[in-house]
Amino acid sequence: MDQINNSLRRLVPWGIGRVDHRMLRVFCLFIALTGALTLSGCSTAVRKADSDFSVFYINKEETTVVEVPYDPVSVKVEDRIGECLKVLSSQPGDIELKPPIQDTKVKDFMYSDEGIINIDFDSGYYQADTIKEILRRAAVAKTLCQIDGVEGIRFSVEGSEIMDERLEPVGIMTADMFIYNEGNQINSYEKTTITLYFADESGTKLKKAAENVAYNSNIAMERIVLEQLIKGPLSTGRYYPTIPSNVSILSMTTKDYTCYVNLSNAFLTKAGNVTDETVLYSIVNSLTELANINKVQIMIDGETEISFGEHSYLNTPLERNLDIVL
């Protein structure tokens, strides 16, 4: 339990209160994104079609966030940010829901060329208890990160960035940071850094990337790693995806240091110009970063006697390959 408490501290702003065991049972707030988001710089268009746009509110019990369809009016990025912040500050039509921006006001916001929204709140921000404050950040991040060009949210109060109990900045929050276990049965929440291998620009080599994720500790870490790999890199320009985003994980098991990965046949359609070896070893190298995995056996729809591309076969487990890494 001490380890879980330590992992929560970065999410708890200084002055709100200490983490207790009750809080660990309510972190069902973080809902999975409905798909990987493509980050695309500072466009004035929106990422989602208006018919698919949603805002996120807090439920009456203050244990989760709830997605509600919303038809935005604004088109430009800055205008839509302002519109969404106003909506998130207003009571929704459903009385069972609460606005995430409550008991506090947005003093100002700034949208940077890097796609980061800096939102500054008044001192009322600290009136929320620990749980509600985290729900607030999740709801705001999930709503605003749907807007094309928005890559993350930085929160501040009276001009000072929110700090954790170790007096370190909480940092930029994105919707991609939150991983959800279907069924909403989250008993504990942790934050960690995982190592992933994505393609370089040529598609022939791999590049090592460290990415921060918040996750449900009930989910096996190998599944967390593979899900993030399928979502693709959080940073564009330096890293490129190796696996099509429509690939499904049918099953994953680890036994005797070998991870057995069963993927849907969408895996056979390569993403971009990546080579067969780049695709396979992005999975193998990422999973073998975990202490309990030395080899990876990849299956397609449960089959191992299958060829992948012209030269790669999936009938034997694969070991780590650092020769392909830049």
C-alpha positions in Angstrom: 0.0 0.0 0.0 2.9 2.4 0.7 4.1 1.9 -2.9 0.7 2.8 -4.3 0.5 5.9 -2.0 3.9 7.0 -3.3 2.8 6.6 -6.9 -0.2 8.7 -6.2 1.6 11.7 -4.8 2.5 13.3 -8.1 -1.2 13.5 -8.9 -2.1 15.2 -5.5 -1.6 19.0 -5.5 0.2 20.4 -2.6 -2.3 21.6 0.1 -5.3 19.6 -0.9 -4.6 16.8 1.6 -2.9 13.5 2.1 -3.7 10.3 0.2 -5.6 7.7 2.3 -6.7 4.2 1.6 -10.3 5.3 0.9 -9.0 7.2 -2.1 -7.5 4.1 -3.7 -11.0 2.6 -4.2 -12.4 5.5 -6.2 -10.0 5.8 -9.1 -12.5 4.5 -11.6 -12.4 8.0 -12.9 -10.1 7.4 -15.8 -11.9 6.3 -18.9 -10.2 4.9 -22.0 -10.0 7.0 -25.0 -12.3 5.8 -27.8 -9.3 5.5 -30.1 -5.7 6.8 -30.5 -5.5 10.5 -31.1 -3.5 11.9 -33.9 -1.6 15.0 -32.8 -1.4 17.5 -35.5 0.0 20.8 -34.4 -1.8 24.1 -34.4 -4.6 23.7 -36.9 -7.8 25.7 -36.7 -9.9 22.6 -37.6 -11.2 20.3 -34.9 -9.9 16.7 -34.3 -13.3 15.1 -34.0 -16.4 15.6 -36.2 -18.8 17.9 -34.3 -21.3 15.0 -34.1 -18.7 13.0 -32.2 -17.6 15.7 -29.7 -18.3 15.2 -26.0 -17.7 16.9 -22.7 -16.9 15.1 -19.5 -18.7 15.8 -16.2 -18.4 14.4 -12.7 -21.0 11.9 -11.5 -23.1 12.7 -8.4 -21.1 10.3 -6.2 -17.9 12.0 -7.3 -16.3 8.6 -8.2 -16.0 8.9 -12.0 -16.3 11.1 -15.0 -19.2 10.8 -17.5 -19.1 11.5 -21.2 -22.0 13.5 -22.6 -22.4 14.3 -26.3 -22.0 18.0 -27.1 -22.5 20.0 -30.3 -19.9 22.8 -30.2 -20.4 26.1 -31.9 -16.9 27.5 -32.2 -14.5 26.5 -35.0 -11.2 28.1 -34.2 -9.0 26.4 -31.6 -8.9 29.2 -29.1 -12.6 29.9 -29.4 -13.5 26.3 -28.9 -11.2 26.0 -25.8 -13.0 29.0 -24.3 -16.4 27.6 -25.2 -15.6 24.2 -23.6 -14.2 25.8 -20.4 -17.5 27.8 -20.1 -19.5 24.6 -20.6 -17.4 22.7 -18.0 -18.1 25.5 -15.6 -21.9 25.3 -16.0 -24.4 22.9 -14.5 -25.4 20.3 -17.1 -29.0 19.5 -17.8 -28.7 16.2 -16.0 -29.0 16.9 -12.3 -27.2 13.7 -11.6 -24.0 15.2 -13.0 -21.7 18.0 -11.7 -19.6 20.4 -13.6 -15.8 19.7 -13.1 -15.0 23.4 -12.8 -16.9 24.1 -9.6 -16.1 26.3 -6.6 -13.4 27.9 -8.7 -13.1 30.1 -11.8 -10.7 30.1 -14.8 -8.8 33.3 -14.5 -7.1 32.9 -17.9 -5.9 30.4 -20.4 -3.2 30.5 -23.0 -2.8 28.2 -26.0 0.8 27.8 -27.1 2.4 27.0 -30.5 3.4 23.6 -29.1 -0.3 22.7 -28.6 -0.3 23.1 -24.8 -3.2 24.8 -23.0 -2.1 26.6 -19.8 -5.2 27.1 -17.6 -4.9 29.3 -14.6 -7.5 29.0 -11.8 -8.3 31.3 -8.8 -7.5 30.2 -5.3 -10.9 28.5 -5.0 -9.4 25.6 -6.9 -8.0 24.2 -3.6 -11.4 24.0 -2.0 -11.9 20.6 -3.8 -10.8 17.5 -2.0 -8.2 15.2 -3.4 -10.6 12.9 -5.3 -12.7 15.7 -6.9 -9.5 17.6 -7.9 -8.2 14.5 -9.8 -11.7 14.1 -11.4 -11.6 17.7 -12.4 -8.3 17.3 -14.2 -9.4 14.1 -15.9 -12.6 15.7 -17.2 -10.9 18.9 -18.4 -8.1 17.0 -20.2 -10.5 14.5 -21.8 -12.7 17.2 -23.1 -10.1 19.6 -24.4 -7.8 17.0 -25.9 -10.5 16.2 -28.5 -9.7 19.6 -30.1 -7.3 19.4 -33.0 -4.0 20.9 -32.2 -4.3 20.4 -28.4 -1.6 18.1 -27.2 -1.8 18.6 -23.4 -3.1 20.7 -20.5 -1.0 22.4 -17.8 -2.9 23.5 -14.7 -1.9 26.4 -12.4 -3.5 28.3 -9.5 -2.9 32.1 -9.2 -0.1 31.9 -11.7 1.8 29.0 -10.0 1.8 25.5 -11.5 0.1 22.9 -9.4 2.7 21.0 -7.3 2.6 17.5 -5.7 3.5 16.7 -2.1 7.2 16.5 -3.0 6.9 20.1 -4.4 7.4 18.9 -7.9 5.2 20.1 -10.8 2.3 17.8 -11.6 3.2 18.5 -15.3 1.2 18.3 -18.5 -1.9 16.1 -18.5 -3.2 14.4 -21.6 -6.2 12.1 -22.2 -3.8 9.4 -23.4 -2.2 9.2 -19.9 -5.3 7.5 -18.5 -5.8 3.8 -19.1 -9.0 2.1 -18.2 -10.0 -1.4 -17.3 -13.3 -2.4 -18.9 -16.0 -2.8 -16.3 -15.0 0.3 -14.3 -13.8 -1.9 -11.4 -10.6 -0.1 -10.5 -9.4 -0.8 -7.0 -6.1 1.1 -7.2 -4.4 3.6 -9.5 -0.7 3.9 -10.2 1.5 6.0 -12.4 4.7 4.7 -14.1 7.1 5.1 -17.0 7.2 2.4 -19.6 9.8 1.9 -22.3 8.4 1.5 -25.9 10.1 1.1 -29.2 8.7 3.0 -32.2 10.0 3.3 -35.8 12.3 6.0 -37.0 11.4 8.1 -40.1 12.8 5.5 -42.5 10.8 2.7 -41.0 13.8 0.4 -40.9 15.1 1.1 -37.4 13.6 1.4 -33.9 13.9 4.3 -31.5 13.5 3.9 -27.7 10.9 6.1 -26.0 10.0 6.6 -22.4 6.3 7.4 -21.9 4.4 8.2 -18.7 1.1 6.4 -18.1 -1.5 6.2 -15.4 -3.0 2.8 -15.2 -5.2 0.3 -13.3 -2.9 -2.0 -11.3 -5.4 -4.8 -11.9 -4.2 -5.0 -15.6 -1.1 -7.0 -16.4 1.8 -4.6 -17.2 2.5 -6.5 -20.5 -1.0 -5.6 -21.7 -0.4 -1.9 -20.7 2.8 -1.9 -22.8 1.2 -3.4 -25.9 -1.9 -1.2 -25.7 0.3 1.9 -25.6 2.4 0.6 -28.5 -0.8 0.1 -30.6 -2.0 3.6 -29.7 1.3 4.9 -31.2 3.8 7.5 -29.9 2.6 10.5 -27.9 5.3 12.6 -29.5 5.1 13.2 -33.3 8.1 14.0 -35.5 10.6 11.8 -33.7 8.8 8.6 -33.4 6.4 6.7 -35.8 3.9 4.0 -35.2 4.7 0.4 -36.0 1.3 -1.3 -35.5 -2.0 -0.3 -37.2 -4.3 1.4 -34.6 -7.2 -1.0 -35.4 -5.3 -4.1 -34.2 -7.1 -5.9 -31.3 -5.4 -7.8 -28.5 -7.3 -11.1 -28.4 -5.3 -12.5 -25.5 -2.0 -12.3 -23.7 -0.4 -14.7 -21.2 3.1 -15.0 -19.8 4.6 -18.3 -18.7 8.2 -19.3 -18.1 9.5 -15.8 -19.2 7.7 -16.2 -22.6 4.9 -13.8 -23.4 2.3 -15.2 -25.8 0.6 -12.5 -27.7 -2.5 -13.2 -29.8 -3.5 -10.4 -32.2 -6.3 -9.9 -34.7 -5.5 -10.3 -38.4 -5.5 -6.5 -38.8 -1.9 -6.9 -37.7 -1.0 -8.3 -41.1 -1.6 -4.9 -42.7 1.5 -2.9 -41.9 1.4 0.8 -40.8 3.2 3.1 -43.2 6.6 2.1 -44.6 7.9 0.1 -41.7 9.7 -3.1 -42.4 8.6 -6.6 -41.1 11.5 -6.7 -38.6 10.7 -3.2 -37.3 7.1 -4.2 -36.6 8.0 -7.5 -34.9 10.8 -6.2 -32.8 8.9 -3.1 -31.7 6.7 -5.6 -29.9 9.4 -7.9 -28.7 11.8 -5.2 -27.5 9.0 -3.3 -25.7 7.8 -6.4 -23.9 11.2 -7.7 -23.0 11.9 -4.5 -21.2 9.7 -6.1 -18.5 11.6 -8.2 -16.0 9.3 -11.2 -16.4 9.7 -11.5 -20.2 12.7 -12.8 -22.2 10.9 -14.0 -25.3 7.7 -13.2 -27.2 5.5 -15.6 -29.3 3.3 -13.7 -31.6 0.1 -15.3 -32.9 -2.6 -14.1 -35.4 -6.1 -15.3 -34.6 -4.5 -18.1 -32.5 -2.3 -19.3 -35.3 1.5 -19.5 -35.2 2.2 -21.2 -38.5 1.9 -18.0 -40.5 4.2 -15.8 -42.4 4.5 -12.1 -41.9 5.7 -10.3 -45.0 8.3 -11.9 -47.2 11.0 -12.9 -44.8 9.5 -13.1 -41.3 7.7 -16.1 -39.8 5.8 -16.3 -36.5 6.3 -20.0 -35.7 9.0 -19.5 -33.0 9.3 -17.1 -30.0 11.5 -14.1 -30.7 14.2 -12.7 -28.5 15.3 -9.1 -27.9 17.1 -7.5 -30.9 19.1 -4.4 -30.1 20.9 -4.4 -33.5 17.8 -2.8 -35.0 17.7 0.0 -32.4 19.3 3.4 -33.2 
